[in-house]
Amino acid sequence: MKFEGKTAVITGAARGIGKATALKFGQEGAKVAVCDISMDSLGEVMEELKAMNVDATAFEVDVTNKAAVDAMMKDIKEKNGSLDIVVSNAGITADSRLIKMEEDDFDKVIDVNLKGVFNCGQAAAKIMSEQESGVILNASSVVGVYGNFGQTNYAATKWGVIGMTKTWAKELGKKGIRVNAVAPGFILTPMVEKMPDKVLDMMKEKSPMNRLGTSEDIANAYAFLASDEAGFITGTVLSVDGGVVL
């Protein structure tokens, strides 16, 4: 198994891509720490991890709270002996056209999607630097590269995540730490599933593969980038979008 003896932390792990990623790392032998803003929301993923006999721990943490993130990372390191992989997946949307976007909606998306990734990355980097090993993986999006109607705030955060990823790769490489990002396209998450069929069909038509991605498609990408098979890959943004941007 790829991650036997290693500890993986996944934020925003209650559902969708985060949940699929937690299960994937568990299948590959990792000790898994799942984090989300509500402990109740983590019940399902914890049940599935335990059913797989995965050594799993749940944390109720708001990634915008630096002190809480620092404490979580410290607890995980003390419990498991190492902090090997951190997947900063937690994110939100609050869509609106530029001329109608409320300041609060701009601020809260920046806070979770950008500051949250910074908080997790900084806390992980301090511990991993002492170990002189580790992998940090950040959730970007094709929207961060190409923009998207009605998503000024979201696009700004996902572009910012790319900038942080490349900067951290340069800063942390000498400490044995690799940093990469994944940029999903249209993914059939629980939130997307609720959209009208007309919208889903339009999304499918944009992809040469004529389908939406699955949470497992993204989880597989994270697992590859975290593995030794990607040992010479750092500072990259891996698009997992079914060719939607071609």
C-alpha positions as CSV (number, residue, x, y, z in Angstrom):
1,M,0.0,0.0,0.0
2,K,1.3,3.5,-1.0
3,F,0.9,5.2,2.4
4,E,1.4,2.5,5.0
5,G,2.9,4.0,8.1
6,K,2.1,7.6,7.0
7,T,-0.3,10.1,8.3
8,A,-2.6,12.1,6.0
9,V,-4.7,15.1,7.0
10,I,-7.7,16.1,4.8
11,T,-9.7,19.3,5.4
12,G,-13.3,19.7,4.2
13,A,-13.5,15.9,4.5
14,A,-17.2,15.5,5.4
15,R,-18.4,15.0,1.8
16,G,-17.6,15.2,-1.9
17,I,-13.9,15.4,-2.9
18,G,-12.7,15.6,0.7
19,K,-14.5,12.4,1.7
20,A,-13.4,10.5,-1.4
21,T,-9.8,11.6,-0.7
22,A,-9.9,10.5,2.9
23,L,-11.3,7.1,1.9
24,K,-8.6,6.7,-0.9
25,F,-5.8,7.4,1.5
26,G,-7.3,5.0,4.0
27,Q,-7.5,2.3,1.4
28,E,-3.8,2.9,0.7
29,G,-2.8,2.3,4.3
30,A,-2.5,5.8,5.7
31,K,-3.5,6.9,9.2
32,V,-6.2,9.4,8.3
33,A,-7.2,12.6,10.1
34,V,-10.4,14.2,8.8
35,C,-11.3,17.8,9.5
36,D,-14.5,19.8,8.9
37,I,-16.3,22.7,10.5
38,S,-18.9,20.4,12.2
39,M,-18.1,17.2,14.0
40,D,-21.6,15.9,13.2
41,S,-20.9,16.2,9.5
42,L,-17.9,13.9,9.8
43,G,-19.9,10.9,11.2
44,E,-20.4,9.3,7.8
45,V,-16.8,9.4,6.6
46,M,-15.6,8.2,10.0
47,E,-18.0,5.2,9.9
48,E,-16.7,4.2,6.5
49,L,-13.1,4.6,7.5
50,K,-13.6,2.5,10.7
51,A,-15.4,-0.1,8.6
52,M,-12.2,-0.3,6.5
53,N,-10.2,-0.7,9.7
54,V,-8.4,2.6,9.1
55,D,-6.7,4.3,12.0
56,A,-8.9,7.5,11.7
57,T,-9.4,10.6,13.8
58,A,-11.9,13.4,13.4
59,F,-11.4,17.1,14.2
60,E,-13.9,19.9,14.3
61,V,-11.9,22.8,13.0
62,D,-12.6,26.0,11.2
63,V,-9.6,26.4,8.9
64,T,-9.9,30.2,9.1
65,N,-8.9,29.9,12.8
66,K,-5.1,29.8,12.9
67,A,-4.8,28.8,16.5
68,A,-7.3,25.9,16.0
69,V,-5.4,24.7,12.9
70,D,-2.1,24.9,14.6
71,A,-3.4,22.9,17.6
72,M,-4.9,20.2,15.3
73,M,-1.6,19.7,13.4
74,K,0.3,19.5,16.6
75,D,-2.2,16.9,18.0
76,I,-1.9,14.8,14.9
77,K,1.9,14.8,15.0
78,E,1.9,13.9,18.7
79,K,-0.6,11.1,18.2
80,N,0.8,9.5,15.1
81,G,4.5,10.4,15.4
82,S,4.6,12.2,12.0
83,L,2.7,14.5,9.7
84,D,3.3,13.3,6.2
85,I,0.5,14.5,3.9
86,V,-1.8,17.5,4.2
87,V,-4.6,18.0,1.7
88,S,-6.1,21.5,2.0
89,N,-9.5,20.7,0.4
90,A,-11.9,22.9,2.5
91,G,-13.6,25.5,0.4
92,I,-16.8,27.4,-0.2
93,T,-18.6,29.4,-2.9
94,A,-20.7,32.5,-2.7
95,D,-21.4,33.4,-6.3
96,S,-22.5,36.6,-7.8
97,R,-21.7,38.9,-10.7
98,L,-19.1,41.6,-9.9
99,I,-21.5,44.5,-9.8
100,K,-23.8,42.6,-7.4
101,M,-21.3,40.9,-5.2
102,E,-21.6,41.8,-1.5
103,E,-18.5,42.6,0.5
104,D,-19.3,39.9,3.0
105,D,-19.5,37.3,0.3
106,F,-16.2,38.3,-1.1
107,D,-14.5,38.3,2.3
108,K,-15.8,34.9,3.5
109,V,-14.7,33.1,0.4
110,I,-11.3,34.7,0.6
111,D,-11.1,33.8,4.3
112,V,-11.9,30.1,3.8
113,N,-10.4,29.3,0.4
114,L,-7.2,31.4,0.7
115,K,-6.5,32.1,4.3
116,G,-7.6,28.6,5.3
117,V,-5.1,27.1,2.8
118,F,-2.4,29.5,4.2
119,N,-3.2,28.5,7.8
120,C,-3.0,24.7,7.0
121,G,0.1,25.1,4.8
122,Q,2.0,27.2,7.4
123,A,1.2,24.8,10.3
124,A,2.1,21.8,8.2
125,A,5.3,23.4,6.9
126,K,6.6,24.1,10.4
127,I,6.2,20.4,11.5
128,M,7.4,19.0,8.1
129,S,10.5,21.2,8.1
130,E,11.6,19.6,11.4
131,Q,11.0,16.2,10.0
132,E,12.6,17.2,6.7
133,S,9.9,15.4,4.8
134,G,6.3,15.8,3.8
135,V,3.8,16.6,1.1
136,I,1.4,19.5,1.0
137,L,-1.5,19.4,-1.6
138,N,-3.8,22.4,-2.3
139,A,-7.2,22.5,-3.9
140,S,-7.2,25.0,-6.8
141,S,-9.6,24.9,-9.8
142,V,-9.8,25.4,-13.5
143,V,-11.7,28.5,-12.5
144,G,-8.6,29.8,-10.9
145,V,-6.7,29.5,-14.2
146,Y,-9.4,30.6,-16.7
147,G,-12.0,32.5,-14.6
148,N,-15.7,31.9,-14.6
149,F,-18.8,34.1,-14.8
150,G,-20.1,35.1,-11.4
151,Q,-17.1,33.8,-9.5
152,T,-14.8,36.8,-8.9
153,N,-14.2,35.8,-5.3
154,Y,-13.8,32.1,-6.0
155,A,-11.5,32.6,-9.0
156,A,-9.3,35.0,-7.0
157,T,-8.8,32.4,-4.3
158,K,-8.0,29.6,-6.6
159,W,-5.5,31.7,-8.5
160,G,-4.0,32.7,-5.2
161,V,-3.7,29.1,-4.2
162,I,-1.6,28.5,-7.3
163,G,0.7,31.3,-6.4
164,M,1.1,30.0,-2.8
165,T,1.7,26.5,-4.1
166,K,4.5,27.6,-6.4
167,T,6.1,29.8,-3.8
168,W,6.0,27.1,-1.1
169,A,7.5,24.6,-3.5
170,K,10.5,26.9,-3.9
171,E,10.8,27.7,-0.2
172,L,10.4,24.2,1.2
173,G,12.0,21.9,-1.4
174,K,15.4,22.0,0.5
175,K,13.6,20.7,3.5
176,G,12.4,17.6,1.6
177,I,8.8,18.9,1.3
178,R,6.9,18.8,-2.0
179,V,4.0,21.1,-2.7
180,N,1.5,20.7,-5.5
181,A,-2.1,21.7,-6.4
182,V,-4.9,20.0,-8.2
183,A,-7.3,22.0,-10.4
184,P,-10.6,20.1,-10.9
185,G,-13.0,20.8,-13.7
186,F,-16.7,20.1,-13.4
187,I,-17.0,17.4,-10.7
188,L,-20.2,15.6,-9.8
189,T,-20.2,16.5,-6.1
190,P,-23.3,16.4,-3.9
191,M,-23.7,20.1,-4.4
192,V,-23.5,19.8,-8.2
193,E,-25.9,16.8,-8.2
194,K,-28.6,19.2,-7.1
195,M,-28.3,21.3,-10.2
196,P,-31.0,21.0,-13.0
197,D,-30.4,18.3,-15.6
198,K,-30.2,21.0,-18.2
199,V,-27.2,22.6,-16.5
200,L,-25.5,19.2,-15.9
201,D,-26.0,18.3,-19.6
202,M,-24.4,21.6,-20.6
203,M,-21.4,20.8,-18.3
204,K,-21.0,17.4,-19.9
205,E,-21.0,18.8,-23.4
206,K,-18.1,21.1,-22.6
207,S,-15.9,18.1,-22.0
208,P,-14.4,16.0,-24.9
209,M,-15.0,13.0,-22.6
210,N,-18.7,13.9,-22.5
211,R,-19.0,13.3,-18.7
212,L,-18.5,15.1,-15.4
213,G,-15.7,14.1,-13.2
214,T,-16.2,12.2,-10.0
215,S,-14.8,12.9,-6.5
216,E,-12.8,9.7,-6.9
217,D,-11.1,11.2,-10.0
218,I,-9.7,14.0,-7.9
219,A,-8.9,11.7,-5.0
220,N,-6.8,9.6,-7.3
221,A,-4.9,12.6,-8.4
222,Y,-4.2,13.6,-4.8
223,A,-3.0,10.1,-4.1
224,F,-0.6,10.1,-7.0
225,L,0.9,13.4,-6.1
226,A,1.3,12.4,-2.5
227,S,3.0,9.1,-3.4
228,D,6.7,8.3,-4.1
229,E,5.7,7.9,-7.7
230,A,5.5,11.7,-7.9
231,G,8.8,12.1,-6.0
232,F,10.2,14.6,-8.5
233,I,7.1,16.6,-8.9
234,T,6.7,19.9,-7.0
235,G,5.3,23.3,-7.7
236,T,2.9,22.0,-10.3
237,V,-0.8,22.4,-10.9
238,L,-2.4,19.2,-12.1
239,S,-5.6,19.8,-14.1
240,V,-8.2,17.0,-13.7
241,D,-10.9,18.4,-15.9
242,G,-11.7,15.9,-18.7
243,G,-10.3,18.3,-21.2
244,V,-12.9,20.9,-20.5
245,V,-10.5,23.8,-21.2
246,L,-9.2,22.5,-24.5
